[in-house]
Amino acid sequence: MIEQACEFLSERIAGFQPDFCLVLGSGCGTIAERIRAQAAVNYRDIPGFCPSTAPGHSGKLIFGMLGGKKVVCMQGRLHYYEGYSMAEIVFPIRVLRRLGAQYLVMTNASGGINVNWRPGDIMAVEDHINLMGFNPLIGPNRAEEGVRFPDMTRAYDPVLIATADNAAQQLGIELRHGVYLAASGPSFETPAEIRAFRTWGADAVGMSTVPEVIQAAHCGYRTLVLSLITNMAAGVLDRPITSEEVGETGAASAEKLGQLIEKILVDI
Ligand code: HPA
């Protein structure tokens, strides 16, 4: 299937070989407008790709230039809560690696567990806690892609985080560092869960990204993840969480996050 998807894409991108795979999370889809696009392909047309059903995820691969680099952008990601298997979620990441991408740069929306932070803050993910209850590498190991027991101590590339710090400083953007905890969703977490996660050292919680990061560690990407705090996590404030506030903060911060990503790509 990977070969088939690669062949299908190769025929449509006329020798354009992306170095960067960009995955845009909830509310961050407009960042793709910064790309000087050379080709766009709908997920539903690509062999083995699944359509994206989450709100604000348009389900397109966009090939083009951003920050002087050759990128392929997944405008819209697949989530576990949509009912996709882990294998389906990470399939595009494997395909784009085979197509030549070496860097994986992802954004996501998350709830702030760290009480010193505010909606609109951006966190460079330094590490994660996988509470999805599953790992995308379960099953026979594909030795041509990677080892059976991949190391996760450098899954979030420290050099790329330093590049992001530098870029943020030059743009006057404050960049937080922290630990991202992945829950399956789709219900938001309970206040008791958030209190527990805080004692474990989590700074933000979300429903994505970790499967892709594990896959990326397996198949040898260098990975950077920027998480946009769209709301304070359950129980931090005395009010319910809505997907509307997630979308609104995403839209309000997309410009800042887009600038930062473009600068990071220039600097790498
Ligand atoms: N919890 C889980 N996922 C999220 C949240 C949250 O509070 N905000 C945005 N994505």
Residues whose N, C-alpha, C, O or C-beta is under 5 A from the ligand:
A	BS01	HPA	A109 S110 G111 F188 V205 G206 M207 T230 M232 A233 V246
